[in-house]
Amino acid sequence: MLLQETRTLLLASSSPRRQELIRTFQLPVQIEVSHVDESYAPLTAPNEIVEELALRKAQAVANNHLADSLDGVVVGSDTIVVFDNQILNKPVDDQDAMRMLMMLQSRTHQVFSGVACIDLKSGKRLVKHRMTEVTMRELSVEQISRYIASGEPRDKAGAYGIQGIGATIVVSIQGCYFNVVGLPLSLLSEMLKELGVDVL
Ligand SMILES: Cc1cn([C@H]2C[C@H](O)[C@@H](COP(=O)(O)OP(=O)(O)OP(=O)(O)O)O2)c(=O)[nH]c1=O
């Protein structure tokens, strides 16, 4: 029987969630944090923002391997929350988290995640995104304050984490759950397949 050649996935991310999620593929994973400028032009559409930033992150790591012979695929990702045409990134402080959660409670918002894959051998680049709709329950200022005090909102787009105690404030979702957590696994596995890497 021919053993399938295993190629390394280079995850261009500092996000512990993404690191944990990509390991579910049971493929060799290397983490290489990319330090890129995450600014974007005003009025850029959400899908374009997440695709552009995912590619920027992946490209920065790919550039570090131009001279070596590493046979792998670099994966970059970016997640934003969109409510009423407003883009919510990670909150800058607790007050910002309060502003975001007051806006999101009792309503439905969109979560966009972009994924970029760069094949180091062929140079082929793929960039796609997914969108998930999330509906939050009604929250009082006191409940939001207690949630912020838990520390969970701090490093998350939209100031909540569906995978943590934030699960209790989400009523329903439509679309991919992992897209909300920061890495849409079914989309990523499809993209890897296109580059010749079979997860299953
Ligand atoms: C909405 C939501 C976001 N998030 C997280 C995923 C991302 O880590 C973060 C969005 O910030 P990003 O800028 O996409 O990612 P990051 O800075 O954490 O990591 P890196 O750029 O190095 O890859 O929000 C959750 O963990 N749970 C959620 O429910």
The ligand as an SDF file (V2000), in Angstrom:
LIG
                    3D

 29 30  0  0  0  0  0  0  0  0999 V2000
  -16.8760   35.7880   17.4450 C   0  0  0  0  0  0  0  0  0  0  0  0
  -15.7050   35.0160   18.0180 C   0  0  0  0  0  0  0  0  0  0  0  0
  -14.3900   35.3650   17.7680 C   0  0  0  0  0  0  0  0  0  0  0  0
  -13.3580   34.6570   18.3070 N   0  0  0  0  0  0  0  0  0  0  0  0
  -11.9450   35.0140   18.0610 C   0  0  0  0  0  0  0  0  0  0  0  0
  -11.2790   34.2820   16.8980 C   0  0  0  0  0  0  0  0  0  0  0  0
  -10.0560   35.1290   16.6380 C   0  0  0  0  0  0  0  0  0  0  0  0
   -8.9840   34.6500   17.4530 O   0  0  0  0  0  0  0  0  0  0  0  0
  -10.4860   36.5240   17.1100 C   0  0  0  0  0  0  0  0  0  0  0  0
  -10.5630   37.5030   15.9630 C   0  0  0  0  0  0  0  0  0  0  0  0
   -9.3120   38.1000   15.7610 O   0  0  0  0  0  0  0  0  0  0  0  0
   -8.3860   37.8800   14.4840 P   0  0  0  0  0  0  0  0  0  0  0  0
   -7.7280   39.1960   14.2030 O   0  0  0  0  0  0  0  0  0  0  0  0
   -9.1460   37.2160   13.3810 O   0  0  0  0  0  0  0  0  0  0  0  0
   -7.2990   36.8340   14.9750 O   0  0  0  0  0  0  0  0  0  0  0  0
   -6.2260   36.9130   16.1500 P   0  0  0  0  0  0  0  0  0  0  0  0
   -5.5980   38.2870   16.2240 O   0  0  0  0  0  0  0  0  0  0  0  0
   -6.8350   36.3580   17.4130 O   0  0  0  0  0  0  0  0  0  0  0  0
   -5.1440   35.8500   15.6720 O   0  0  0  0  0  0  0  0  0  0  0  0
   -4.1820   35.8580   14.3500 P   0  0  0  0  0  0  0  0  0  0  0  0
   -4.4000   37.1550   13.6040 O   0  0  0  0  0  0  0  0  0  0  0  0
   -2.7860   35.7210   14.8820 O   0  0  0  0  0  0  0  0  0  0  0  0
   -4.6200   34.6490   13.5660 O   0  0  0  0  0  0  0  0  0  0  0  0
  -11.7810   36.3800   17.7110 O   0  0  0  0  0  0  0  0  0  0  0  0
  -13.6210   33.5610   19.1270 C   0  0  0  0  0  0  0  0  0  0  0  0
  -12.6780   32.9190   19.6280 O   0  0  0  0  0  0  0  0  0  0  0  0
  -14.9170   33.1920   19.3770 N   0  0  0  0  0  0  0  0  0  0  0  0
  -15.9980   33.8650   18.8630 C   0  0  0  0  0  0  0  0  0  0  0  0
  -17.1580   33.4640   19.1210 O   0  0  0  0  0  0  0  0  0  0  0  0
  1  2  1  0
  2  3  2  0
  2 28  1  0
  3  4  1  0
  4  5  1  0
  4 25  1  0
  5  6  1  0
  5 24  1  0
  6  7  1  0
  7  8  1  0
  7  9  1  0
  9 10  1  0
  9 24  1  0
 10 11  1  0
 11 12  1  0
 12 13  2  0
 12 14  1  0
 12 15  1  0
 15 16  1  0
 16 17  2  0
 16 18  1  0
 16 19  1  0
 19 20  1  0
 20 21  2  0
 20 22  1  0
 20 23  1  0
 25 26  2  0
 25 27  1  0
 27 28  1  0
 28 29  2  0
M  END
$$$$
